[in-house]
């Protein structure tokens, strides 16, 4: 009975070792999967940061463009006023009542 008990224990040990190898392989697969996911997340994080910076730059450029447009519109308005005033002066100079 002693040898039979030893043989049974040996078989159980072999069985446990096989199961441990399987678990180890599964865990290694999971570790590899998580490493890959971490790598993807790190890349995505870097891309988000780059986009955030690029967005901030674009907003600043848009702000500056809008400011230039407002300035141009003000200058345009002033020029139109000057043209209107000059036209009035020219009209007054050309009118017959001015010559008499």
C-alpha positions in Angstrom: 0.0 0.0 0.0 3.0 2.3 0.7 4.3 2.1 -2.9 0.8 2.6 -4.3 0.4 5.7 -2.1 3.7 7.0 -3.4 2.7 6.4 -7.0 -0.6 8.2 -6.4 1.2 11.2 -4.9 3.7 11.2 -7.8 0.8 11.2 -10.3 -0.8 14.1 -8.4 2.5 16.0 -8.4 2.8 15.5 -12.2 -0.8 16.7 -12.6 -0.2 19.7 -10.4 3.0 20.6 -12.3 1.2 20.4 -15.6 -1.6 22.7 -14.2 1.0 25.1 -12.9 2.8 25.2 -16.3 -0.6 25.9 -17.9 -1.4 28.7 -15.4 2.1 30.1 -15.8 1.6 30.2 -19.6 -1.8 31.9 -19.3 -0.4 34.4 -16.9 2.5 35.2 -19.2 0.0 35.7 -22.1 -2.0 38.1 -19.9 1.2 40.0 -18.9 2.1 40.3 -22.6 -1.4 41.5 -23.4 -1.3 44.1 -20.6 2.2 45.3 -21.7 0.8 45.7 -25.3 -2.2 47.6 -23.9 0.0 49.8 -21.8 2.2 50.6 -24.9 -0.9 51.5 -26.9 -2.3 53.7 -24.0 1.1 55.5 -23.7 1.1 56.2 -27.4 -2.5 57.4 -27.3 -1.7 59.6 -24.3 1.2 61.2 -26.1 -1.1 61.8 -29.1 -3.7 63.4 -26.9 -1.1 65.7 -25.4 0.2 66.6 -28.9 -3.4 67.4 -30.0 -4.0 69.5 -26.9 -0.9 71.6 -27.7 -1.8 71.8 -31.4 -5.3 72.9 -30.5 -4.0 75.6 -28.1 -1.7 76.9 -30.9 -4.6 76.9 -33.4 -6.8 78.8 -31.0 -4.1 81.4 -30.5 -3.7 81.7 -34.3 -7.5 82.1 -34.7 -7.6 84.7 -32.0 -4.8 86.7 -33.7 -6.5 86.3 -37.1 -9.8 87.6 -35.6 -7.9 90.5 -34.0 -6.3 91.4 -37.4 -9.7 91.2 -39.1 -11.2 93.6 -36.5 -8.3 96.0 -37.0 -8.7 95.8 -40.8 -12.5 96.4 -40.5 -11.8 99.5 -38.4 -9.3 100.8 -40.9 -11.7 100.1 -43.7 -14.5 102.0 -41.9 -12.2 105.0 -41.4 -11.1 104.9 -45.0 -14.7 104.8 -46.2 -15.5 107.8 -44.0 -12.5 109.7 -45.4 -13.6 108.8 -49.0 -17.2 110.0 -48.2 -15.8 113.3 -46.8 -13.5 113.8 -49.8 -16.5 113.1 -52.1 -18.5 115.8 -50.3 -15.6 118.2 -50.6 -15.2 117.4 -54.3 -19.0 117.8 -54.8 -18.9 121.1 -53.0 -16.0 122.3 -55.1 -17.7 121.3 -58.3 -21.1 122.8 -57.4 -22.0 126.1 -59.3 -22.8 127.9 -56.0 -19.2 127.6 -54.9 -17.9 129.4 -58.0 -20.1 132.5 -57.7 
